[in-house]
Amino acid sequence: MIYFYSDPHFYHENIIRLAGRPFDGIQQMDHRLVELYNDMVTDSDEVYFLGDLAFHRRRIRQGTLTPRDVNKVIKKLKGRKHLIAGNHDSWFLESPDFDRGLFLSIGQEERLEADGRTLILLHDPAPFLPDPETGEAPQRSLGPGEMLIYGHVHNNLPEEPPVPSCCVCVEVTSYSPVSLEAVLRGEAGWQSPS
């Protein structure tokens, strides 16, 4: 099976408050995220991570959160993994201590063909959204048969989402990965009306 998973923000204590996550602290959150993920995914499944794997600004500056910590949490997660980098991932991706071999691919965007559609996998949907300040048209648009799968927004969903699209941030997926089949059936994440 193929799964999508976005914005777990492992190690990021402030995300609990900022996104209203139902956890008492980062240890509980990180443990539960790993547990929910592994309850869904098997070692033979493919998982597309749509960015923002791990973050904690103060601990990164202090050196108490390192790319080796990211390696540890990724090794706990089942499946054959691909990473679409998010805005909070460069700190570990640029480090020689990060094990890039934990992912089959690492990039900014991916395209998958499924059920007669082209799925565009992207961390931030901004290029497909009108500019919130000027109202200018989106920089990009979806073509016939295309669908955008994205993260980044957590539970602050766009007022005018690209159509069709699906947000797979953990806050809108019950903190679990979502299957390709569920996305295509309109039963996963937060989906724009088609």
C-alpha positions in Angstrom: 0.0 0.0 0.0 0.9 3.6 -0.4 0.4 6.1 2.5 0.8 9.9 3.0 1.9 11.5 6.3 2.7 15.1 6.9 3.9 17.5 9.7 4.4 15.2 12.7 6.9 17.7 14.1 8.6 15.2 16.3 10.4 16.8 19.3 8.5 20.1 18.8 6.9 21.0 22.1 5.3 24.2 20.9 3.3 22.5 18.2 1.1 20.9 20.9 -0.1 24.4 21.8 0.0 26.0 18.4 -2.0 23.3 16.7 -4.1 22.2 19.7 -2.7 18.7 19.8 -4.2 16.4 22.5 -0.9 15.5 24.2 0.6 16.4 27.6 4.1 16.8 26.3 6.6 15.9 23.6 7.4 12.4 25.0 3.8 11.4 25.0 3.2 13.0 21.6 6.2 11.4 19.9 5.5 8.0 21.4 1.8 8.2 20.3 2.7 9.4 16.8 5.1 6.5 16.3 2.6 4.0 17.7 -0.3 5.3 15.5 2.0 5.3 12.4 3.2 1.7 13.0 -0.3 0.5 13.7 -1.2 1.4 10.1 2.0 0.9 8.1 3.9 -2.4 7.4 7.5 -2.8 6.4 6.5 -3.4 2.7 4.3 -0.3 2.4 5.5 2.9 0.8 5.1 6.2 2.7 5.4 9.7 1.4 6.3 12.1 4.1 5.1 15.6 3.1 7.6 17.5 5.3 8.2 18.9 8.7 9.4 15.8 10.4 11.1 17.2 13.4 11.7 20.7 14.9 12.5 22.5 18.1 14.2 25.9 17.5 15.7 26.3 21.0 17.0 22.7 21.3 18.5 22.9 17.8 20.4 26.1 18.7 21.5 24.5 22.0 22.6 21.4 20.2 20.4 19.2 22.3 18.3 18.2 19.3 20.5 16.9 16.5 20.1 15.2 13.1 21.0 11.9 14.9 17.8 12.3 16.9 15.9 12.6 13.7 17.6 9.4 12.4 16.5 7.6 15.6 12.8 8.5 15.2 12.8 7.7 11.5 14.3 4.3 12.1 11.4 3.5 14.5 8.9 4.0 11.6 8.0 1.1 9.4 7.8 1.2 5.6 9.8 2.3 2.6 10.0 6.0 3.0 10.1 9.1 0.6 10.5 12.6 1.9 9.1 15.8 0.3 11.0 18.3 2.3 9.2 20.9 4.4 10.2 24.3 5.6 11.4 22.9 9.0 13.5 20.1 7.5 16.6 21.9 6.1 18.4 22.0 9.5 18.8 18.2 9.5 18.8 17.6 5.7 21.9 19.8 5.3 23.8 18.0 8.0 26.3 15.2 7.3 25.0 13.5 10.5 21.6 12.9 8.9 21.3 9.5 7.3 19.7 10.2 3.9 19.7 6.5 3.2 16.6 6.2 5.5 14.6 7.5 2.5 14.3 6.1 -0.9 14.0 9.6 -2.3 14.2 13.2 -1.0 12.9 16.1 -3.0 10.7 19.1 -3.1 7.8 17.7 -5.1 6.8 14.2 -6.4 4.2 13.1 -8.9 2.4 9.8 -8.7 0.0 8.2 -11.2 -2.9 6.5 -9.6 -6.4 5.5 -10.8 -6.2 7.7 -13.9 -5.0 10.8 -11.9 -1.8 12.5 -11.4 -1.2 13.3 -7.8 1.1 16.2 -7.0 2.8 15.7 -3.6 4.0 19.0 -2.1 4.6 20.3 1.4 3.2 23.8 1.1 0.1 24.4 -1.1 0.9 28.1 -1.4 1.8 28.1 -5.1 -1.8 26.8 -5.8 -3.5 29.3 -3.6 -4.5 33.0 -4.2 -2.1 35.4 -2.5 -3.8 36.1 0.9 -2.5 39.7 1.0 -3.0 40.9 -2.6 -5.7 38.4 -3.8 -3.5 37.7 -6.9 -4.2 34.5 -8.7 -2.2 31.4 -7.7 1.2 30.9 -9.3 0.2 27.4 -10.4 -3.0 25.6 -11.2 -4.0 22.0 -11.4 -4.5 20.5 -14.8 -7.1 18.0 -16.0 -6.8 14.8 -13.9 -4.4 16.3 -11.4 -5.0 16.4 -7.6 -2.8 18.1 -5.0 -1.8 16.2 -1.8 -0.2 18.6 0.7 0.7 19.4 4.3 2.1 22.5 6.0 -1.2 24.1 7.1 -1.9 21.8 10.1 -5.5 22.6 11.0 -5.5 26.1 9.5 -7.0 25.0 6.2 -7.1 27.3 3.2 -10.3 29.3 2.6 -10.0 28.6 -1.2 -8.2 25.3 -1.5 -7.1 24.0 -4.9 -9.7 21.7 -6.4 -9.3 18.8 -6.1 -6.9 18.5 -3.2 -6.3 16.7 0.1 -4.5 18.0 3.2 -2.8 15.1 5.0 -1.4 17.0 8.0 -1.6 14.8 11.1 -4.1 17.1 12.8 -6.7 16.3 10.1 -5.9 12.6 9.8 -6.3 11.5 13.5 -2.5 11.6 13.7 -2.1 8.6 11.4 -0.9 8.1 7.9 -3.7 7.9 5.3 -3.8 5.4 2.4 -3.8 6.3 -1.3 -7.1 4.5 -1.6 -8.7 6.5 1.1 -7.5 9.7 -0.5 -8.9 8.7 -3.9 -12.2 7.7 -2.4 -12.5 11.1 -0.6 -12.4 9.5 2.8 -9.1 10.8 4.2 -7.5 14.0 5.4 -9.3 17.2 4.6 -10.5 17.3 1.0 -11.6 20.2 -1.1 -14.9 19.7 -2.9 -14.3 18.2 -6.3 
